[in-house]
Every structure is written in structure tokens, then in C-alpha cells.
Amino acid sequence: MATFTYSADNAFLTLNGFPINGLQEGSEISITMDEDVVSKQVDIDGKNVTFNKLNNNTATITFTLNDGADANALLSVQYQAFKNNVAGGVLPIFFKDGDTGTTFISGGCTIMTLPSIVKGRESSGREWVLTTGQAEVVIGSAKTAF
């Protein structure tokens, strides 16, 4: 039986080299591929199967930042740049999980929409949703603690 360690602060996300820090408590970084890499077709008598390799390696990235996180301003500027057709707005993104070695990299991503504006008794954070261009992903595995 193996024992592994996990530390939430052992992962980092950068947008054009700028660190995206200040995740809201209870939040997580979620990276979801947009499409399967394969579809299949079975002929009508069920004897032949064709696997179709799909080439869509794009992803959706979701995370919630604390209201005070500096990255909120950066993301807002990038959103406006893309929306207004100003130079910029599409930037490279990089994620690494230091516990497992899992990496995600895309040469381009942009913000899909601005977060909802919520004001209440306590901070609820700002949920950002990004969409990427083609990406490279390597899923690693946790190292044993001893």
C-alpha cells in the first residue's frame, strides 16, 4: 500500500507568463477537453468497426478567483482586447501540477465571457471561463510520500 501527498499550492497556472493566483477558497482549476479524440462507426451487421481519429484538442478552463486577486484585472483587459479586436486578447496558457507532473499547454486562449457580478454579505469570487486553441496534455501520477 502506497502513501501519496497532495498540496493545493503545488500547482500553477500562467497566462502569457503571468501567474494566475488568488483562487477563491473552495475553488479549483478545472481543465476539460472539449471533445473526445475518437468516434466509432459500426456497420449495420456489426462485423466491422471504424475508429475515427478526431483532431480537436481544444479545452475549456474554469476557475474562481478571490475578488482581490490581481489576475482579475489582467483577465478583464484580455477579454476587452479580444472583444474589441485590439491587438492581444489571445495569449498562451500553461498549467503544471507539481504533485503529479501533469501539464497542459496551449499557444492560445481567450476569455469566453466576463464573470457574473455578485455582491453579498461575503465575497463569492469571480468565476472565469477560458477557451483554448489546440493543446498538449500530459497526465502524470503522484509520487509516493516515502
C-alpha positions as CSV (number, residue, x, y, z in Angstrom):
1,M,0.0,0.0,0.0
2,A,1.4,3.4,-1.1
3,T,1.0,6.8,0.5
4,F,0.9,9.9,-1.6
5,T,1.0,13.6,-0.8
6,Y,-1.2,16.4,-2.1
7,S,-0.8,20.1,-1.8
8,A,-3.2,22.6,-3.5
9,D,-0.4,25.2,-3.7
10,N,1.8,22.8,-5.7
11,A,0.0,23.7,-8.9
12,F,0.3,26.8,-11.0
13,L,-1.4,28.4,-13.9
14,T,0.1,31.1,-16.1
15,L,-1.4,33.3,-18.8
16,N,1.3,34.7,-21.1
17,G,3.8,34.0,-18.2
18,F,1.6,36.0,-15.7
19,P,0.8,33.8,-12.7
20,I,-2.9,33.3,-12.0
21,N,-3.0,33.4,-8.3
22,G,-5.7,34.0,-5.7
23,L,-8.1,31.1,-6.1
24,Q,-11.2,31.6,-4.0
25,E,-11.4,29.2,-1.0
26,G,-13.1,26.0,-2.0
27,S,-12.4,26.7,-5.7
28,E,-10.4,24.6,-8.1
29,I,-8.8,24.8,-11.5
30,S,-10.8,22.6,-13.9
31,I,-9.4,21.8,-17.4
32,T,-11.9,19.8,-19.6
33,M,-11.1,18.7,-23.1
34,D,-13.9,19.9,-25.5
35,E,-14.2,16.7,-27.5
36,D,-13.3,13.1,-27.4
37,V,-10.3,12.1,-29.5
38,V,-12.1,9.2,-31.2
39,S,-15.5,8.3,-32.6
40,K,-16.5,5.0,-33.9
41,Q,-18.8,3.6,-36.6
42,V,-20.1,0.1,-36.7
43,D,-21.5,-1.3,-39.9
44,I,-25.1,-2.4,-40.0
45,D,-24.3,-6.1,-39.5
46,G,-22.0,-5.3,-36.6
47,K,-19.0,-7.1,-38.1
48,N,-16.7,-4.1,-38.9
49,V,-15.8,-1.2,-36.7
50,T,-14.0,2.0,-37.8
51,F,-12.3,4.2,-35.3
52,N,-12.2,7.8,-36.4
53,K,-9.4,9.9,-35.0
54,L,-10.6,13.4,-34.3
55,N,-8.2,16.3,-34.2
56,N,-9.9,18.7,-31.8
57,N,-7.5,19.1,-28.8
58,T,-9.1,22.3,-27.5
59,A,-10.2,22.7,-23.9
60,T,-12.3,24.8,-21.5
61,I,-10.6,26.0,-18.3
62,T,-12.7,27.2,-15.3
63,F,-11.6,28.7,-12.0
64,T,-12.8,31.2,-9.4
65,L,-10.6,33.9,-8.2
66,N,-10.9,35.8,-5.0
67,D,-12.3,39.3,-5.5
68,G,-8.9,40.8,-4.5
69,A,-6.8,38.7,-6.9
70,D,-4.6,40.8,-9.3
71,A,-5.4,38.4,-12.1
72,N,-9.0,39.6,-12.3
73,A,-7.8,42.9,-13.8
74,L,-5.5,41.1,-16.3
75,L,-8.3,38.8,-17.4
76,S,-10.7,41.7,-17.8
77,V,-8.2,43.6,-20.0
78,Q,-7.7,40.5,-22.2
79,Y,-11.4,40.0,-22.5
80,Q,-11.9,43.6,-23.7
81,A,-9.0,43.3,-26.1
82,F,-10.4,40.3,-27.8
83,K,-14.0,41.7,-27.8
84,N,-12.9,45.0,-29.3
85,N,-10.5,43.5,-31.9
86,V,-7.5,45.2,-30.3
87,A,-4.1,43.5,-30.6
88,G,-4.0,40.9,-27.9
89,G,-6.8,39.0,-26.3
90,V,-5.4,35.6,-27.3
91,L,-2.5,34.5,-25.1
92,P,-0.6,31.3,-24.3
93,I,-1.6,29.4,-21.2
94,F,0.4,26.9,-19.1
95,F,-0.7,24.7,-16.2
96,K,1.5,22.3,-14.2
97,D,0.7,20.1,-11.2
98,G,3.9,19.7,-9.2
99,D,2.5,16.8,-7.3
100,T,1.9,14.6,-10.4
101,G,3.8,16.3,-13.2
102,T,0.6,16.8,-15.1
103,T,1.0,19.6,-17.7
104,F,-1.3,21.4,-20.0
105,I,-0.1,23.9,-22.6
106,S,-1.8,25.8,-25.4
107,G,-0.4,28.5,-27.6
108,G,-3.6,30.5,-27.4
109,C,-6.6,31.0,-25.2
110,T,-9.1,33.7,-24.6
111,I,-11.8,34.5,-22.1
112,M,-15.3,33.3,-23.1
113,T,-17.3,35.8,-21.0
114,L,-16.9,38.1,-18.1
115,P,-17.8,36.6,-14.6
116,S,-21.1,37.3,-13.1
117,I,-21.0,40.3,-10.8
118,V,-22.2,39.2,-7.3
119,K,-22.2,41.3,-4.2
120,G,-23.4,39.9,-0.9
121,R,-22.5,39.5,2.7
122,E,-19.3,37.6,1.8
123,S,-17.1,37.5,-1.2
124,S,-18.2,34.9,-3.7
125,G,-15.3,35.4,-6.0
126,R,-15.2,35.7,-9.8
127,E,-15.6,32.6,-11.9
128,W,-13.6,32.8,-15.1
129,V,-14.1,30.5,-18.1
130,L,-11.4,30.4,-20.8
131,T,-11.4,28.5,-24.1
132,T,-8.2,27.3,-25.7
133,G,-6.8,26.6,-29.1
134,Q,-5.1,23.2,-29.7
135,A,-3.4,21.9,-26.6
136,E,-0.9,19.4,-25.4
137,V,-1.7,17.5,-22.3
138,V,0.4,15.0,-20.3
139,I,-1.3,13.3,-17.3
140,G,1.3,12.3,-14.7
141,S,0.9,10.3,-11.5
142,A,1.6,11.2,-7.8
143,K,4.9,10.2,-6.3
144,T,4.9,8.1,-3.2
145,A,5.5,10.0,0.0
146,F,8.2,7.7,1.2
